[in-house]
């Protein structure tokens, strides 16, 4: 009886340890998610500092906000597709994306605009 009881305890302990290690938290979040501060805006190669209060916030619920405008977003490859309410979808090329830096490029009617961002949180 003692041997059976200790065998059950060992088996239960192994199952518990196995369950604890298999339930690891998912830590890989898209680096695009977060709050970004605009640093520089470049239009056709001419750079100017961005206004100090211009932020882009990209949320996990597929919404983003910038300059008082809210929109839905989706990422397809290196494209960030944004659809503001009552407007057509617009795409920006993600030129660079790291944990701390984001560069978005759009080109419309021959005007190339690049926005350089640094992550705030």
C-alpha positions in Angstrom: 0.0 0.0 0.0 2.8 2.4 0.9 4.6 1.7 -2.4 1.4 2.3 -4.4 0.8 5.6 -2.5 4.4 6.8 -3.1 4.1 5.8 -6.7 1.0 7.9 -7.1 2.6 10.9 -5.4 5.6 10.7 -7.8 3.3 10.3 -10.8 1.2 13.3 -9.6 4.3 15.4 -9.0 5.7 14.6 -12.5 2.3 15.5 -14.1 2.2 18.8 -12.1 5.8 19.8 -13.1 5.0 18.9 -16.8 1.9 21.0 -16.7 3.7 24.0 -15.2 6.4 24.0 -17.8 4.1 23.5 -20.7 1.9 26.5 -19.8 4.5 29.2 -20.6 3.3 32.7 -21.3 3.3 33.9 -24.9 5.8 36.7 -25.0 6.3 37.4 -28.6 4.2 40.5 -29.4 4.4 42.3 -32.7 6.9 45.1 -32.2 4.5 47.4 -34.1 2.1 47.4 -31.1 2.7 50.4 -28.8 2.9 54.1 -28.6 5.3 55.8 -31.1 6.5 59.5 -31.0 7.0 61.1 -34.4 10.5 62.4 -34.6 11.1 63.5 -38.2 8.9 63.9 -41.3 10.5 63.9 -44.7 8.7 65.0 -47.9 10.5 64.3 -51.2 13.8 64.1 -49.3 13.4 67.4 -47.3 13.3 66.5 -43.6 11.7 68.6 -40.8 11.3 67.9 -37.1 7.8 66.5 -36.3 5.6 68.5 -34.0 6.4 67.6 -30.4 2.9 66.3 -29.6 2.5 64.0 -32.6 2.1 60.4 -31.5 1.0 57.2 -33.2 -0.6 54.6 -31.0 -1.1 51.1 -32.4 -3.3 48.8 -30.3 -3.7 45.0 -30.3 -7.4 45.4 -31.0 -6.5 46.4 -34.6 -7.1 50.1 -34.1 -4.7 53.0 -34.1 -4.9 56.7 -33.4 -2.8 59.6 -34.5 -3.4 63.4 -34.4 -7.0 62.9 -33.1 -7.9 60.4 -35.9 -8.8 56.8 -35.2 -8.6 54.1 -37.7 -8.5 50.3 -38.2 -5.2 48.7 -39.2 -3.8 45.5 -40.5 -0.3 44.4 -41.4 0.3 42.5 -44.6 4.0 41.7 -45.1 5.8 45.0 -45.1 2.5 47.0 -45.6 0.6 48.8 -42.9 -2.9 49.1 -44.2 -5.0 51.8 -42.5 -8.7 52.4 -42.9 -10.0 55.6 -41.2 -13.8 55.8 -40.6 -15.7 56.8 -43.7 -12.5 56.9 -45.8 -10.8 54.6 -48.2 -8.0 52.2 -47.2 -4.5 53.7 -47.3 -1.2 51.8 -47.2 2.2 52.7 -45.9 5.4 50.7 -46.5 7.1 49.6 -43.3 10.7 50.5 -44.2 12.1 49.7 -40.8 10.6 48.1 -37.7 12.5 47.3 -34.5 11.6 47.3 -30.9 12.5 51.1 -30.7 12.3 52.4 -34.3 9.6 52.6 -37.0 9.9 54.2 -40.4 6.7 54.5 -42.6 6.8 55.6 -46.2 3.8 56.6 -48.4 3.8 57.8 -52.0 0.9 59.5 -53.6 0.7 61.6 -56.7 4.5 61.7 -56.9 5.0 62.9 -53.4 7.0 60.6 -51.2 6.5 61.1 -47.4 8.5 59.3 -44.7 7.7 59.4 -41.0 10.3 58.4 -38.5 9.1 57.3 -35.1 10.7 56.2 -31.8 8.8 53.9 -29.4 7.6 55.5 -26.2 6.0 52.4 -24.6 
